[in-house]
Amino acid sequence: MRAYIANTDADWYRHLSGLAASSTGLDEANFWKPSGGANFKALSFGEPLVFKLKKAYGHAVVGFGLFAAFRRLSVREAWDAFGEANGASSLDDVVARVGKYVRTPPGEPLPRAHRIGCILLAAPVFFPREMWVPGPADWSDNTVTGKTYDTTADEGHRIWQACLERAATLGQALDLGEPVGPPTGISGDRDAQRTLFNVDQGERYGVERTVRPRLGQSTFRYALEQAYGRCAVTGEHSLPALDAAHIVPYGDGGDHALENGLLLRADVHRLFDRGYVTVTGEYEFRVSRRLREDYDNGKVYYQHDGRTIWTPGAPYPKPDPERLERHATERFLDV
């Protein structure tokens, strides 16, 4: 697995570490880039972006988050979506911070329509001062933005394991998936490691694994858009027409996980929530006869009845068949 170690603004870290330590906590963060022109391809879904302060702070590693999606948004859109998870207490503060890195005509403030690159992170973890990790020994002061490391070797391995151990100590264990490689020889308290890796008593410690990010509300939406890129049923590509749909509603105990989501055209989403359409555990789209009986229409939807929906490929997880079956059994109006 890769980790991207990124130069991090100290004010961004201070603000978000304070939020994370508060009673409300923090489940997502926007690690923004002042320019929205370039894409971000250093990480795949679920891989860690590690926060490293600059030379003035000894290049200390002070936390990490799990990559969920990359989007280009205006400063106003980023504030509306993420609020203080942008690393500032107000929209004006975000504008001012971005403005420090962007040239504008003399005397003119940065417009709120300025587009920034939003590296959207799930499950961010911030270390208090006494838990900071020494930065990469091979780091060059000439590295402006960041550098990619292999988490199974050398400095990448050392720093990632230190990050995981601190996350476990802080009670922020990650949801780790299937093993992806041989044991990596992680040391540390065995009970903490068992919690961290969610392993059975007989399983070896230190197995390299994929990570399942616990998404926040906004990262859920943008990660679904990036994973699918189209309506799972109709193939519609126009993002303004698409919604992030929960299979098990959030109010009924569903979570903001890609396994609990479908990207659907807005009209299909509404019918899905009302039980007039469903998706089976075999990913088959079904339309209820009640749609025709109740409203004497629905031809545009019946043409998709019985078809297999489109699902994303790796590294994105597919929708969970058990949750789909729950919807088909409990909410679909044909049963």
Secondary structure, DSSP 8 states (H G I E B T S, - for coil): -EEEEEE--HHHHHHHHHHHHSSS--SEEEEEES--SS---S--TT-EEEEE--GGGTT-EEEEEEEEEEEEEEHHHHHHHHGGGGSSSSHHHHHHHHHTTS---TT----TT-EEEEEEEEEEEE--GGG-B---TT--TT--SEEEEETTSHHHHHHHHHHHHHHHHTT----EEEEEEEE----S-HHHHHHHHT--TTS-S-EEEEE-----HHHHHHHHHHHHSS-TTT----GGGEEEEESS-GGGT--S-GGGEEEEEHHHHHHHHHTSEEE-TT-BEEE-HHHHHHHS--HHHHTTTT-B-----TTS----HHHHHHHHHHT-TT-
